[in-house]
Amino acid sequence: MPTWDPSQYLKFSDHRVRPALDLMARIPFAAPRTIHDLGCGPGTITRLLAKRWPDAAVTGVDSSADMLAKARHEAPGVTFELADIAFWSPPAPADLLFSNATLHWLDDHALLLPRLIAHLAPGGVLAIQVPCNHASPSHLLIEEVAAEDRWCAKLAGVRQVYRSVEAPEAYYRMLAPLLRDLDIWETTYLHVLDGDNAVVEWTKGTALRPYLDALDEPARGAFLAAYQARIAAAYPKQPDGHTLLPFRRLFLVGRAPG
């Protein structure tokens, strides 16, 4: 996992919150007793989960101490836990396991998701949103720059984000035997971004992190400049000064038997 900068991630907080709200709106649960926000990051969504279900015991789980420090400030009434989701388990079966924009960083969903489902209480709900924008210029251009001779040796071991994300049909085949009322869908959001180098600033908070972490200056600055030049051509500013970023995401909601 990369290191995380909460302030960079939150530069586009309004845009990043919307998919989580869309996911929450499809959760068929009136009064869950225990909720775990897996990959809670800076706690923005965890706070909203606690607000929607004020009687539930809500726990945010993340592997970044920096993100959790921000989260504890964002949602002081919520419990937060430092843990790697790949190995995490709740202390008791959970009513709702919620994960927004996290599980694409973890490998082998065919093993991970059944393991998480096994931690649901009878009738408990698994609700997941993962970005699947890997075929867009914003992400393809990172790999293009990383493949250049001047960086490829240093970046050879960097994990490509989204490599674990499957097609919707694959998730259905994987999870239909384990969950009922399985609902899987995709949405492409058209984010209207302000400011200079807006798409670069967006990816600096997420997909670019592992690549920047692997480089020292001045190589890091040169890599960023090369990527920025390509992004400027792929995502030109509109006549009104905004930059448009189409972004595709996959959603999954299902209920455990019982």
Backbone as numpy.savetxt, mean C-alpha at the origin, in Angstrom:
# Nx Ny Nz CAx CAy CAz Cx Cy Cz
12.01 -4.68 2.93 11.17 -3.48 2.93 12.05 -2.23 2.93
11.61 -1.16 2.25 12.39 0.07 2.24 12.25 0.82 3.55
13.11 1.84 3.73 12.87 2.78 4.82 11.73 3.70 4.39
11.06 4.30 5.37 9.89 5.11 5.06 10.04 6.50 5.65
9.60 7.49 4.90 9.59 8.88 5.33 8.12 9.30 5.42
7.56 9.38 6.62 6.15 9.73 6.74 5.78 11.05 6.07
6.64 12.06 6.17 6.30 13.36 5.60 6.23 13.29 4.08
7.12 12.51 3.45 7.07 12.34 2.00 5.82 11.59 1.59
5.50 10.53 2.32 4.33 9.72 2.00 3.05 10.54 2.10
3.00 11.43 3.08 1.77 12.19 3.35 1.62 13.42 2.46
2.57 13.68 1.54 2.43 14.82 0.65 1.15 14.74 -0.18
0.72 13.54 -0.49 -0.49 13.34 -1.28 -1.54 12.56 -0.47
-1.68 12.93 0.79 -2.52 12.15 1.69 -3.98 12.08 1.23
-4.51 13.17 0.67 -5.90 13.13 0.22 -6.10 12.08 -0.86
-5.16 12.00 -1.80 -5.26 11.02 -2.87 -5.06 9.60 -2.34
-4.17 9.42 -1.38 -3.88 8.09 -0.85 -4.99 7.58 0.06
-5.74 8.48 0.66 -6.82 8.07 1.56 -8.04 7.56 0.79
-8.29 8.11 -0.38 -9.54 7.77 -1.09 -9.72 6.28 -1.33
-8.71 5.52 -1.81 -8.94 4.09 -1.99 -9.27 3.36 -0.68
-8.68 3.81 0.42 -8.99 3.19 1.71 -10.45 3.43 2.09
-10.95 4.63 1.82 -12.36 4.92 2.11 -13.27 4.08 1.22
-12.88 3.91 -0.05 -13.68 3.07 -0.95 -13.70 1.62 -0.47
-12.57 1.16 0.04 -12.52 -0.20 0.59 -13.38 -0.31 1.84
-13.28 0.65 2.74 -14.09 0.63 3.97 -15.58 0.60 3.66
-15.98 1.29 2.60 -17.41 1.39 2.25 -17.99 0.04 1.85
-17.14 -0.91 1.46 -17.64 -2.21 1.00 -17.53 -3.30 2.07
-17.14 -2.93 3.27 -16.97 -3.93 4.33 -18.33 -4.23 4.95
-18.78 -5.49 4.87 -20.12 -5.86 5.35 -20.12 -6.18 6.84
-19.81 -5.20 7.67 -19.68 -5.47 9.10 -20.27 -4.29 9.86
-21.28 -4.54 10.67 -21.91 -3.46 11.43 -21.10 -3.12 12.69
-20.60 -4.13 13.39 -19.97 -3.87 14.68 -18.86 -4.88 14.96
-17.73 -4.80 14.24 -16.60 -5.68 14.57 -16.05 -5.34 15.95
-15.61 -6.37 16.65 -15.06 -6.15 17.99 -13.56 -5.91 17.95
-12.87 -6.59 17.03 -11.41 -6.44 16.94 -11.03 -6.16 15.48
-10.23 -5.11 15.28 -9.78 -4.69 13.95 -8.27 -4.55 13.97
-7.62 -5.11 12.96 -6.17 -4.95 12.81 -5.90 -4.30 11.45
-5.23 -3.16 11.48 -4.87 -2.43 10.27 -3.44 -2.83 9.92
-3.29 -3.70 8.93 -2.00 -4.29 8.60 -1.25 -3.40 7.61
-0.09 -2.91 8.04 0.64 -1.93 7.25 0.03 -0.55 7.44
-0.16 -0.18 8.68 -0.94 1.03 9.00 -0.21 2.32 8.64
1.12 2.25 8.41 1.85 3.45 8.05 1.71 4.55 9.08
1.43 5.79 8.66 1.38 6.91 9.59 0.08 7.00 10.39
-0.79 6.01 10.28 -1.98 5.95 11.13 -3.19 6.69 10.63
-3.11 7.29 9.44 -4.23 8.06 8.92 -5.48 7.20 8.76
-5.32 6.03 8.18 -6.46 5.14 7.95 -6.86 4.45 9.25
-5.90 4.14 10.09 -6.22 3.51 11.38 -7.15 4.40 12.19
-6.87 5.67 12.17 -7.74 6.63 12.89 -9.15 6.62 12.32
-9.27 6.52 10.98 -10.59 6.48 10.36 -11.33 5.18 10.68
-10.59 4.07 10.77 -11.21 2.81 11.17 -11.76 2.92 12.59
-10.99 3.52 13.47 -11.44 3.69 14.86 -12.63 4.63 14.94
-12.67 5.63 14.07 -13.80 6.56 14.07 -15.06 5.89 13.55
-14.92 5.04 12.51 -16.11 4.37 11.97 -16.66 3.35 12.95
-15.76 2.60 13.63 -16.21 1.57 14.57 -15.65 1.92 15.96
-16.25 2.89 16.64 -15.68 3.40 17.90 -15.70 2.39 19.04
-16.53 1.37 18.95 -16.57 0.37 20.01 -15.59 -0.77 19.80
-14.90 -0.78 18.68 -13.96 -1.87 18.39 -12.59 -1.60 19.01
-11.88 -2.67 19.30 -10.48 -2.58 19.69 -9.65 -2.57 18.41
-9.03 -1.43 18.12 -8.31 -1.25 16.85 -6.81 -1.26 17.12
-6.09 -2.06 16.32 -4.64 -2.14 16.42 -4.03 -1.88 15.05
-3.07 -0.97 15.00 -2.31 -0.73 13.78 -1.00 -1.49 13.84
-0.65 -2.16 12.75 0.57 -2.98 12.68 1.44 -2.47 11.54
2.73 -2.24 11.81 3.63 -1.79 10.76 5.06 -2.18 11.14
5.92 -2.32 10.12 7.31 -2.70 10.35 8.24 -1.49 10.44
7.70 -0.28 10.27 8.52 0.93 10.32 8.30 1.68 11.63
9.36 1.80 12.41 9.27 2.54 13.66 8.96 4.02 13.41
9.51 4.57 12.31 9.24 5.98 11.99 7.76 6.19 11.68
7.18 5.28 10.91 5.75 5.39 10.60 4.92 5.27 11.88
5.28 4.35 12.75 4.49 4.15 13.97 4.60 5.35 14.91
5.75 6.01 14.93 5.87 7.23 15.75 4.89 8.28 15.27
4.76 8.42 13.94 3.78 9.35 13.38 2.37 8.88 13.69
2.13 7.58 13.59 0.79 7.02 13.82 0.33 7.25 15.25
1.22 7.10 16.21 0.82 7.29 17.61 0.41 8.73 17.86
1.01 9.65 17.13 0.60 11.05 17.23 -0.72 11.28 16.51
-0.92 10.60 15.37 -2.12 10.77 14.56 -3.35 10.19 15.24
-3.19 9.04 15.91 -4.33 8.34 16.52 -3.96 7.91 17.94
-3.95 8.84 18.89 -3.45 8.53 20.24 -4.27 7.50 21.00
-5.51 7.28 20.61 -6.33 6.30 21.32 -6.25 4.89 20.78
-5.38 4.67 19.81 -5.28 3.37 19.13 -4.00 2.67 19.57
-4.05 1.35 19.63 -2.86 0.54 19.93 -2.06 0.33 18.65
-0.74 0.45 18.74 0.12 0.21 17.57 1.19 -0.81 17.93
1.52 -1.63 16.94 2.44 -2.74 17.15 3.49 -2.76 16.05
4.75 -2.85 16.44 5.85 -2.98 15.48 6.02 -4.45 15.14
5.75 -4.81 13.87 5.82 -6.22 13.48 5.89 -6.33 11.96
6.47 -7.43 11.49 6.52 -7.78 10.08 5.28 -8.60 9.75
4.43 -8.09 8.86 3.17 -8.76 8.55 3.39 -10.17 8.02
4.53 -10.40 7.38 4.80 -11.72 6.83 4.83 -12.80 7.90
5.12 -12.39 9.15 5.20 -13.36 10.25 4.23 -13.04 11.39
3.50 -11.96 11.28 2.61 -11.49 12.35 1.40 -12.40 12.52
0.92 -12.48 13.75 -0.38 -13.11 14.02 -1.04 -12.37 15.17
-2.37 -12.26 15.15 -3.07 -11.55 16.23 -3.11 -12.40 17.49
-3.31 -11.77 18.64 -3.38 -12.55 19.88 -4.62 -13.42 19.98
-5.65 -13.10 19.22 -6.89 -13.87 19.20 -7.51 -13.70 17.82
-8.40 -14.61 17.40 -9.03 -14.46 16.09 -9.67 -13.08 15.92
-9.49 -12.50 14.74 -9.89 -11.11 14.48 -11.21 -11.04 13.73
-11.99 -10.00 14.01 -13.22 -9.77 13.27 -12.94 -9.11 11.92
-11.93 -8.23 11.86 -11.61 -7.55 10.61 -10.10 -7.42 10.48
-9.57 -7.98 9.40 -8.19 -7.74 9.00 -8.24 -6.83 7.78
-7.70 -5.63 7.94 -7.77 -4.57 6.94 -6.36 -4.23 6.50
-6.15 -4.11 5.19 -4.82 -3.73 4.70 -4.95 -2.85 3.48
-4.45 -1.64 3.59 -4.53 -0.67 2.50 -3.13 -0.36 1.99
-2.86 -0.71 0.73 -1.61 -0.35 0.04 -0.38 -0.84 0.78
-0.37 -2.12 1.13 0.77 -2.70 1.85 1.21 -4.05 1.30
0.27 -4.94 1.03 0.62 -6.34 0.78 1.35 -6.54 -0.54
1.38 -5.55 -1.42 2.17 -5.69 -2.65 3.67 -5.70 -2.37
4.07 -5.31 -1.16 5.48 -5.37 -0.77 5.88 -6.76 -0.31
4.92 -7.64 -0.09 5.20 -8.97 0.46 5.05 -10.04 -0.61
5.87 -11.06 -0.53 5.90 -12.11 -1.53 4.86 -13.20 -1.25
4.58 -13.97 -2.30 3.83 -15.23 -2.24 2.47 -15.08 -1.56
1.57 -14.37 -2.22 0.23 -14.18 -1.68 -0.54 -15.48 -1.56
-0.16 -16.49 -2.34 -0.83 -17.79 -2.25 -0.60 -18.45 -0.89
0.47 -18.06 -0.20 0.71 -18.53 1.17 0.28 -17.49 2.19
0.56 -16.21 1.91 0.29 -15.15 2.87 -1.20 -15.00 3.16
-2.02 -14.92 2.12 -3.44 -14.63 2.34 -4.16 -15.76 3.05
-3.97 -17.03 2.68 -4.59 -18.09 3.48 -4.13 -18.09 4.94
-2.88 -17.71 5.18 -2.42 -17.63 6.58 -3.15 -16.54 7.33
-3.37 -15.38 6.68 -4.12 -14.32 7.34 -5.57 -14.73 7.56
-6.17 -15.37 6.57 -7.56 -15.82 6.70 -7.72 -16.77 7.87
-6.71 -17.58 8.12 -6.77 -18.52 9.24 -6.85 -17.81 10.58
-6.49 -16.51 10.61 -6.55 -15.74 11.85 -7.88 -14.99 12.01
-8.82 -15.19 11.10 -10.12 -14.55 11.22 -11.03 -15.35 12.15
-11.84 -14.64 12.92 -12.89 -15.28 13.70 -13.97 -15.78 12.73
-14.82 -16.72 13.15 -15.93 -17.12 12.28 -16.76 -15.92 11.85
-16.96 -15.78 10.55 -17.67 -14.63 10.01 -16.84 -13.38 9.89
-15.55 -13.47 10.24 -14.66 -12.32 10.14 -14.38 -11.94 8.70
-13.92 -10.71 8.50 -13.76 -10.15 7.16 -12.29 -9.82 6.88
-11.85 -10.19 5.69 -10.57 -9.76 5.15 -10.83 -8.70 4.10
-10.21 -7.52 4.23 -10.41 -6.41 3.29 -9.05 -5.86 2.89
-8.76 -5.91 1.59 -7.42 -5.57 1.09 -7.52 -4.64 -0.11
-6.62 -3.67 -0.16 -6.40 -2.88 -1.38 -4.91 -2.89 -1.67
-4.55 -3.22 -2.92 -3.15 -3.16 -3.32 -3.03 -2.38 -4.63
-2.04 -1.49 -4.73 -1.77 -0.85 -6.01 -1.33 -1.89 -7.04
-1.73 -1.71 -8.28 -1.26 -2.59 -9.36 -0.97 -1.73 -10.59
-0.11 -0.75 -10.36 0.21 0.24 -11.39 1.55 -0.05 -12.05
2.02 -1.29 -11.94 3.36 -1.64 -12.38 3.56 -1.53 -13.89
2.48 -1.54 -14.67 2.61 -1.45 -16.13 2.55 0.00 -16.63
2.51 0.97 -15.71 2.42 2.38 -16.08 3.82 3.01 -16.13
3.98 4.10 -16.88 5.30 4.74 -16.98 5.90 5.11 -15.63
5.08 5.50 -14.67 5.60 5.90 -13.37 6.48 4.83 -12.75
6.18 3.56 -13.05 6.94 2.46 -12.47 7.89 1.81 -13.47
7.46 1.70 -14.72 8.34 1.13 -15.73 9.61 1.97 -15.91
9.48 3.27 -15.78 10.64 4.14 -15.96 11.65 4.02 -14.82
11.20 3.64 -13.64 12.14 3.36 -12.55 13.05 2.20 -12.95
12.45 1.13 -13.46 13.22 -0.04 -13.87 14.12 0.28 -15.06
13.64 1.13 -15.97 14.44 1.51 -17.13 15.71 2.24 -16.71
15.57 3.18 -15.80 16.74 3.92 -15.31 17.66 2.99 -14.52
17.07 2.14 -13.68 17.87 1.24 -12.85 18.68 0.25 -13.69
18.25 -0.02 -14.91 18.95 -0.97 -15.78 20.15 -0.35 -16.48
20.33 0.96 -16.38 21.48 1.60 -17.02 22.78 1.12 -16.39
23.83 1.10 -17.19 25.11 0.54 -16.75 25.63 1.20 -15.48
25.43 2.51 -15.34 26.03 3.21 -14.20 25.39 2.85 -12.87
24.18 2.24 -12.91 23.52 1.88 -11.65 23.18 0.40 -11.51
23.18 -0.35 -12.60 22.59 -1.69 -12.57 23.26 -2.60 -11.54
24.57 -2.49 -11.35 25.24 -3.36 -10.38 24.78 -3.07 -8.96
24.69 -1.78 -8.62 24.27 -1.42 -7.26 22.81 -1.73 -7.01
21.99 -1.73 -8.06 20.54 -1.90 -7.89 20.06 -3.30 -8.27
20.99 -4.20 -8.55 20.61 -5.54 -9.02 19.74 -6.29 -8.00
19.99 -6.05 -6.73 19.25 -6.79 -5.70 18.03 -6.08 -5.17
17.68 -4.94 -5.75 16.53 -4.17 -5.25 15.24 -4.87 -5.65
14.36 -4.98 -4.71 13.08 -5.64 -4.96 12.18 -4.75 -5.79
11.65 -5.28 -6.87 10.71 -4.54 -7.69 9.33 -4.59 -7.04
8.78 -3.44 -6.72 7.47 -3.38 -6.10 6.43 -3.98 -7.04
5.43 -4.60 -6.45 4.28 -5.19 -7.16 4.57 -6.56 -7.77
5.76 -7.10 -7.61 6.03 -8.36 -8.30 5.16 -9.50 -7.77
4.59 -9.32 -6.57 3.77 -10.37 -5.99 2.28 -10.22 -6.32
1.87 -9.10 -6.93 0.45 -8.86 -7.17 -0.04 -9.71 -8.34
-1.14 -10.42 -8.11 -1.71 -11.33 -9.10 -2.85 -10.64 -9.85
-3.33 -11.30 -10.89 -4.52 -10.85 -11.60 -5.76 -11.12 -10.74
-6.83 -10.36 -10.93 -8.05 -10.59 -10.13 -8.53 -12.04 -10.19
-8.46 -12.67 -11.37 -8.93 -14.05 -11.50 -8.09 -15.00 -10.65
-6.81 -14.71 -10.52 -5.95 -15.56 -9.69 -6.34 -15.47 -8.22
-6.69 -14.25 -7.77 -7.13 -14.12 -6.38 -8.45 -14.84 -6.16
-9.31 -14.81 -7.14 -10.58 -15.54 -6.99 -10.31 -17.04 -6.82
-9.48 -17.60 -7.69 -9.19 -19.03 -7.60 -8.49 -19.37 -6.28
-7.66 -18.46 -5.81 -6.92 -18.66 -4.59 -7.81 -18.63 -3.34
-8.79 -17.73 -3.34 -9.52 -17.43 -2.11 -10.96 -17.90 -2.09
-11.55 -18.21 -3.24 -12.94 -18.67 -3.26 -13.18 -19.89 -2.38
-12.23 -20.84 -2.29 -12.46 -21.97 -1.38 -12.38 -21.61 0.10
-11.86 -20.42 0.42 -11.60 -20.05 1.81 -12.54 -18.98 2.35
-13.13 -18.17 1.46 -13.97 -17.05 1.87 -15.31 -17.12 1.17
-16.35 -16.63 1.83 -17.65 -16.50 1.16 -17.91 -15.02 0.87
-18.89 -14.76 0.01 -19.23 -13.39 -0.39 -17.99 -12.65 -0.91
-17.17 -13.37 -1.67 -15.92 -12.79 -2.15 -16.20 -11.73 -3.23
-15.66 -10.54 -3.01 -15.87 -9.40 -3.91 -14.50 -8.87 -4.32
-14.19 -8.93 -5.61 -12.90 -8.48 -6.12 -13.15 -7.50 -7.27
-12.48 -6.36 -7.23 -12.67 -5.38 -8.30 -11.41 -4.53 -8.47
-11.34 -3.85 -9.59 -10.25 -2.93 -9.87 -10.82 -1.54 -10.15
-10.05 -0.52 -9.76 -10.42 0.87 -10.05 -9.16 1.61 -10.52
-9.31 2.41 -11.55 -8.23 3.31 -11.96 -8.62 4.73 -11.56
-7.85 5.31 -10.66 -8.08 6.68 -10.21 -7.28 7.64 -11.10
-7.85 8.75 -11.43 -7.14 9.79 -12.14 -6.78 10.86 -11.12
-5.58 10.80 -10.60 -5.14 11.77 -9.60 -4.70 13.06 -10.29
-5.27 14.16 -9.87 -4.92 15.48 -10.40 -3.96 16.11 -9.39
-2.68 16.18 -9.76 -1.64 16.56 -8.82 -1.17 17.99 -9.06
-0.82 18.66 -7.97 -0.28 20.02 -8.02 1.23 19.99 -7.85
1.86 21.07 -8.25 3.29 21.25 -7.98 4.19 20.75 -9.08
5.48 21.12 -8.95 6.49 20.68 -9.90 6.91 19.24 -9.60
7.24 18.50 -10.63 7.72 17.12 -10.48 6.77 16.28 -9.64
5.48 16.45 -9.86 4.48 15.86 -8.97 4.54 14.33 -8.97
4.72 13.70 -10.13 4.75 12.24 -10.18 6.01 11.72 -9.50
7.12 12.42 -9.65 8.35 12.03 -8.95 8.15 12.13 -7.44
7.53 13.21 -7.00 7.27 13.36 -5.56 6.36 12.26 -5.06
5.41 11.83 -5.88 4.53 10.72 -5.50 5.34 9.43 -5.33
6.12 9.07 -6.33 6.84 7.79 -6.27 7.98 7.83 -5.25
8.50 9.01 -4.92 9.52 9.11 -3.88 8.99 8.63 -2.53
7.67 8.71 -2.35 7.07 8.24 -1.11 6.79 6.75 -1.10
6.92 6.07 -2.25 6.54 4.65 -2.32 7.53 3.87 -3.18
7.24 3.73 -4.47 7.98 2.80 -5.34 9.45 3.14 -5.50
9.82 4.41 -5.42 11.22 4.80 -5.56 12.06 4.52 -4.32
11.40 4.31 -3.17 12.14 4.22 -1.92 13.25 3.17 -1.93
13.00 1.94 -2.38 14.08 0.94 -2.33 15.29 1.32 -3.19
15.04 1.96 -4.32 16.13 2.35 -5.21 16.95 3.48 -4.62
16.29 4.47 -4.04 17.01 5.58 -3.43 17.77 5.12 -2.19
17.19 4.19 -1.45 17.87 3.66 -0.26 19.17 2.94 -0.62
19.21 2.34 -1.81 20.37 1.54 -2.21 21.52 2.37 -2.75
21.31 3.68 -2.95 22.33 4.54 -3.54 22.77 5.61 -2.55
24.03 5.96 -2.62 24.57 7.09 -1.87 24.73 8.27 -2.82
24.88 9.46 -2.26 25.17 10.62 -3.08 26.62 10.55 -3.59
26.90 11.00 -4.80 26.00 11.72 -5.71 25.17 10.82 -6.62
25.35 9.50 -6.50 24.63 8.58 -7.39 23.12 8.71 -7.22
22.68 8.91 -5.98 21.24 9.02 -5.73 20.64 10.21 -6.47
21.31 11.36 -6.39 20.82 12.54 -7.08 20.82 12.38 -8.58
21.83 11.73 -9.11 21.91 11.51 -10.56 20.82 10.55 -11.03
20.57 9.52 -10.25 19.50 8.57 -10.57 18.16 9.29 -10.59
17.92 10.11 -9.58 16.66 10.83 -9.48 16.50 11.80 -10.65
17.57 12.46 -11.04 17.49 13.40 -12.16 17.19 12.68 -13.47
17.78 11.50 -13.67 17.51 10.73 -14.89 16.07 10.27 -14.94
15.56 9.83 -13.80 14.16 9.41 -13.72 13.23 10.60 -13.94
13.57 11.71 -13.33 12.73 12.91 -13.43 12.61 13.38 -14.87
13.69 13.31 -15.64 13.65 13.74 -17.04 12.70 12.87 -17.84
12.70 11.57 -17.58 11.80 10.66 -18.30 10.34 10.88 -17.88
10.14 11.11 -16.60 8.78 11.31 -16.09 8.18 12.60 -16.66
8.98 13.63 -16.80 8.48 14.90 -17.33 7.92 14.71 -18.74
8.54 13.83 -19.53 8.04 13.56 -20.88 6.80 12.67 -20.85
6.77 11.73 -19.91 5.64 10.79 -19.86 4.39 11.40 -19.22
4.59 12.36 -18.32 3.47 12.99 -17.61 3.60 14.51 -17.71
3.37 15.08 -18.88 3.51 16.54 -19.04 2.43 17.28 -18.27
2.74 18.49 -17.88 1.73 19.31 -17.21 0.61 19.65 -18.18
-0.60 19.70 -17.65 -1.76 20.10 -18.43 -1.78 21.61 -18.62
-2.59 22.11 -19.55 -2.65 23.57 -19.76 -2.98 24.35 -18.49
-3.70 23.72 -17.54 -4.05 24.44 -16.32 -2.97 24.32 -15.24
-1.85 23.63 -15.57 -0.75 23.53 -14.63 -0.76 22.28 -13.78
-1.82 21.49 -13.84 -1.88 20.25 -13.08 -1.20 19.11 -13.84
-0.85 18.06 -13.11 -0.31 16.85 -13.71 -1.28 15.70 -13.42
-1.58 14.91 -14.44 -2.53 13.80 -14.30 -1.77 12.49 -14.12
-2.14 11.76 -13.07 -1.53 10.46 -12.78 -2.62 9.39 -12.70
-2.85 8.64 -13.78 -3.77 7.50 -13.68 -3.12 6.41 -12.81
-3.91 5.84 -11.90 -3.34 4.87 -10.96 -4.34 3.76 -10.71
-3.93 2.53 -11.03 -4.80 1.36 -10.95 -4.61 0.63 -9.63
-5.72 0.21 -9.03 -5.67 -0.49 -7.74 -6.64 -1.67 -7.75
-6.28 -2.70 -7.00 -7.09 -3.91 -6.87 -7.64 -4.00 -5.45
-8.93 -4.36 -5.33 -9.62 -4.46 -4.05 -10.15 -5.88 -3.87
-10.19 -6.30 -2.62 -10.67 -7.65 -2.29 -11.34 -7.62 -0.91
-12.55 -8.11 -0.85 -13.28 -8.23 0.41 -13.92 -9.61 0.45
-13.76 -10.30 1.55 -14.41 -11.61 1.72 -14.62 -11.93 3.18
-15.57 -12.83 3.44 -15.93 -13.19 4.81 -15.60 -14.64 5.08
-15.03 -14.90 6.26 -14.72 -16.28 6.65 -16.01 -17.05 6.95
-16.01 -18.34 6.71 -17.20 -19.13 7.06 -17.50 -19.04 8.56
-18.77 -19.27 8.89 -19.15 -19.29 10.30 -20.24 -18.31 10.62
